[in-house]
Each structure stands twice: as C-alpha cells, then as structure tokens.
C-alpha cells in the first residue's frame, strides 16, 4: 500500500488483459507497462480500446482475465476508489466538474476533509502551493463556468494531484485544447514527470505523441499492434498504418477554383458572450462562391460567438447578409431558408438530439419540406428512406436508421451532421471544428467533403484550431484575437509561424 | 465470508427491447400491490381479503365498471394533456387548476346564461365544451407565456395557479351563483347534461342506473388526436425535438417560445375539457371539490403510460378503479398509498430501461 520510494521499475504492469463487450472484443490480450517517471502514449483510433484499457486500470471495469500490478504489487480493483487509493488518477475527456462551484470546492468534492466547516481560504492556499509546485496555474476562487477549457483541464489534473495520484491517465487531453494550450499542457506533463509522476497519454494525434511521449503503445480493434516502442523510431506514415491498418494520405488535394459572387457579407459585427462581456468586436469580411474562408484563433477568442451571431443563434449589432438578405438578429429559420448550413462545434449538445433516432436527426433541417412533409403531416416512410439514403451515401456506420443518435461514434455522428447539412446544396456552410476529436480516417473524409462542397460552389466559413488543416483547406485566412480580426490574408501568402504570432496577439497585419 | 453473489450493473449499450417498458410498468404495479399488501398485513388487515373486496367493488358488476370509467374520464383527458407537455419537457402540474377553470368557463354558459336555455341540447353542450377548452387553454397560457418570455419555472407557476383556480371557483359558488347559500350552484337544466347510458334505460333496460356518459368519448377522441399530433405531425416532431434537446431544436430553426405557449395551451385545454365533462356529465352543477386530485393523478397516469397516448386509457381505468375502491374501504387513504407507491416504482423502474442488472457469482479472492 505505502509508496516504497524507488524500488520498483514499473509503475504499472498490465498483462494479457481481456475484456469483452456485447459483440466486441474491446481488449484482446493486451500488455501495457508504464515505467516510473515516463510519459507513455497510448495511440489508436476511436473504438480501438484505449479508453477501455484505461477504464480497467482506473477500476471502472473488471477484466475477464489478465493481471494488473501497480508499483510491483498485484492488485484487484473493485471500484475506482481502489484505483485512486493505489495512486491512479484519470482525467477524463469530458470533465467532471460542477460549473457553479469554485476551483477549490471542486477539488475538495467527495473528500473526507474538510468535514463540516469548509474553511475555504485555508484550502485555497493549499491548492495554490500545489499549483506552484507543478506549474498548473488557475485562480482557486474562480467558478468553473468562468474558466476556459484549458483551465478546467488544469483543475481536473489538480484534483488528481491533490488526491495524491502519482500515475496520471490523461484521456485525449488535447482534443479540447487550442494550440497554445496544447504546448502548455505538454510543458506541464514534462514538469510532472520531472517530479516523479508517471503519465499515460491517450491520443490519436501523431505529432503530439511524437513530441511528448517517451514510449508508445498502439491499439487497433482491441489488439496491441505495437507495445512500448520508441515513437521517434517510426515515421508518421508508419505510425498511422499501425493505427488504421492501411496507408493514410495526410494531404487532401485542393483543386484550383475561381471564386464567384459574394455569398456571405459580414459588416461591422459585434456581440457579447453569455456573461454579457464583449466577445466579437467590429468584425467585417466577405466570402464568395467556391471559397473557403478560414478563421484561426485560440479557443475562447470569440469564435463561438461569431458563429452564433452569423447563424442567427445569438443577438448581435451590425449586419450579416446571406445572398444579399439581412439575417442578423433574425431567427435561425430565416438564415436556413436563405441557404445556410451549419456544422456546430458541439455535436451532441447542439448538432443532434441524442435520444432520438437517426431518422429524426437527419430530417431536422428539411422536416417541413416535400417530400418528407406536405402540409401538417410528416411522412415517416419518406423520412426513413431519406435517412437510409444519407446513411448509404456517406457511409454512416450504424445498424439501422432507427437507433438513437447517441449510440453513434463521434466520427459517424459528424458524418450524419455533415450529410444533413450538405443535403439541399446550401450556398453557405459554416463549419466549426468539423474534425475535432475524430481519428485520422474520419478527418480525411470530412476534409474531402468540405473541398467537394467548395468545388460545387458553396461559400465555406471554416473555424478550426488545427492550423495545418486550416492552411491546407482555406483560400483565405483571418486570425481572431480577443474578438477582433487581427489579420486577413491569402492562405498561400502566410505560414504557421505568422498565424501563430497573430493568434497570441503579438503580431497584427498592416491592413 | 461474503455473500457469494453480487449485483452487477452495466449501462445498456444496445437498444432497449420493445417489450421492456411495458414489462417494467406492469411489474411496478404488481410490486406496488405487494408492498401495500405488506403494509396492510402490518396494520392487522388481511391483504388478500382486502384486495378481493377491492376487485369486487370495482370490477364486480357493470354498474361498478361504469363508475370506474366515469372516474377514469377526467384522468384520460388530463393524462393526455400532461403527456403532451412532458413530451416537450414542460412540467405542467397545473392540470388541477386548468380543470377548475374549464369547469368554471363551461358552467358560465348556463349560469349567465350565455345562450337561451331553450336552445337545442347539442348546441348548449358544444358551446360548453368550447368554453371548457377555452378556460383551460387560457389558464395554461399564463404559465406558458411567463416561461417563454421571462423563463419563469413552470413547475412553480402551474402549482401556485392551482390554488388560485380553486379559490376563484369558490368565490363564484359561494357568492354570485350560490344555491340558497350552499357552496354550490343550482343544478343545471337538463339541457346542459351530457347524455348518459342510463338515459336509454327505457329502450334497453340493461342500461338502467349505468352512469357512463359521453365524456369518455371525448377522452378516446383526444387520445387518437394526441397520438396523431405526436407521432405523425410536423408539430409533434417539433415537440419531440424540443423535448430531447432544445438547443438542437433552436439550431434547426424551430421557434421554441411559440411552442412552449402552444403546448401549455393544448395541455390546459385538455384539462379544461375534463372539467367541462365532469360538471356536465357527473355533478351537473358547479361546486366545491369537483376534482378528487384528478390534476395530480393525471401526472402519474402520464408517467405510468410512458407518454404513450393510447396507454393513458388503460392506466386511467386502473386509477379509476383505485378511486372507486377507495370509496368502499376504510381507511380510504389506502388507494392513495397504492397510487403513490406505483408512481415511485414507475419512476425508479426507468433505471432498468437504462441499465442492465445481472446477478453474478463473486470472483474468488485472489491468492497472493
């Protein structure tokens, strides 16, 4: 039980782990070892069994066979509590924080101490000390809802450290972060291992794995295709092949296209965020037919608010014209009628109704149009056929179109949203983070679809935190910082470095 | 030494089988009777004899069965109103108030009188039904508007408005329309009575004393109507989408505020029609306590029917039976005990729809 300093070489040894879910072998005799003081990356596509393996380690699932040794001792975890007691702390992809409580309150939640009197200021100090030790800075008295995603993640890590975890599992921690925040996180991870912690880093982003990991294990369909190898020893192509099982093309080809008429005209647009503070300040731009206009920026610089103002979901000052029709401060319905398609940032919270069937989710935008509806009635036979055809055309993996949308994986859900939005040939597509959290294969498909739409003549507003993706797909790029456009340029005339500087506000273009 | 078996709970990964919701609902009812039986046994009664008596009192004769359906009629209408609102995640628990308002508005037709009382019976009754619907809808409109415009919690407003409606009703029956100082209005003219089966006793002696009235037909028509709205109409699609994810509905261009108001009005209208059916079909006047908590039982009915409009009918009949049987035995609170236990179990049984429970043998403690 007690940490016997440095006597053990391995913090974690998992051997021959087998776990079955109805119909799938989630972990098929997987071995995994974590040395003390290392960052070990766990790579794999969605559904490859990474999270399952880590849930076994954190006591959520019990393996059917196989053994786990922590710091040299064989253990059986009956619940997550046992795993925490053994020093294992998992930071989930979806944060488990109470938005209305402060950082300190969230960290203390569920602990035995303090017992009755909170004496928060005392604990605020304790947490500040912990922060300084590991370089994880965040105001302990701030409420969670006031924090950016990156800061919330720090709270999650602090929570685990406060509980005395020395084996940290980070489940796709970068999926929700901006490039700058990713760098911060990597620095934090290095600082943590330097102080003797061991980290398991789950990811499906090859460059990050190569940048930060000491060793690497790759899972594919429940099987380990590489165990504990050196990530530097392989090329990105080889890694991707281990992960997907086939060759992956990293660059989708963009054809030349002469832009046509102006589709979206945004003029002097300003709006506020949920807290009533200015979020977008006097933004103006135009997008023409057959053009992809990319917006780069660190998360929380007004991107969400900009998109919401353009799509009619948020009140704003200024003007938004789609094909010449003013839609600012009108209903979302008016924007949709004038040719808007919107791929929202939040797939499950905004883009779909999770408990309804795929059919009900695919007809969301055209349920009042013929042939699905003539008059007051909805023809569910037509709706079903429509959903079936989208499922077929876009290769959405689901047993049938009557299953609930929440049963779909992230990639398939995104395909469904895209299929629905692209249907009916919209003249304007607003896509926010369309490839976030998807695996390499799915990302390629989504990017291809967007380029096809550009070829067809759609105007596309693309907001992404993946700069490489943005540079590859966009014709023109704007950088948003603190709600303002600090530069607009042609994609060919700029590079990662320049955009990166603009994103942090250190550079402004002359115009 | 630990007990060799343990419960294992897993979230359901595949679709919930179709038969399961019905099974858990029926299971909840059976379990509620068992638990109430234990309570009966503890207070020294004989549960089997009580239930036997219960059954006889409610299903023992055509007359008794007709009483049950009469009691079930307002429950069907109110249960349907709750179903629509709950489907959109609007927690309308103000059916009680909407019921009283419907009864009041309908009664105005004969109390004022709005049309001469020598008009044909169908005209008087149609107008009364329309007024009942209007009264309930208006009374649903108020919390709907407050929720849509100011985002006021509808649970609070609908609950509070219930009391307002009861006292509003009392004001008129004690004051202006009181029958010789009693807290009730004079009995309505026969022209304002809903037709009963007993009216046909001259032609069919079998029907003599059968209290079943036309209101139950309103209930059945309403069930079909609500089913068509929810399962086959554009509006029903909007209601379902808002109920599951209002943000997605807003994003899809659906006007949520308008729908909140409309759904509250429809929900209120059905409760109002129930009020009309009760004053014209059963008591034949406006008086105090025309509702025996129909508004609240309706909430339970909607839940137990799993928001399925057709299932509302048999569930209402079960609750009608509990009300009728409750009159026959002492303490009459027993039927409330059963009702409460049923609701409790139905809500908890939702757990079984989302999770799988297995009983597994405990794994051998590992030898180290």
Interface residues (C-beta under 8 A of the other chain):
Chain A: X21 X22 X62 X74 X76 X311 X313 X331 X332 X333 X335 X336 X337 X342 X344 X346 X349 X350 X351 X352 X353 X354 X355 X356 X360 X363 X364 X365 X367 X368 X373 X376 X377 X378 X380 X403 X404 X407
Chain B: X13 X14 X15 X232 X233 X234 X235 X236 X237 X240 X241 X244 X245 X247 X248 X249 X250 X251 X252 X253 X254 X255 X363 X366 X368
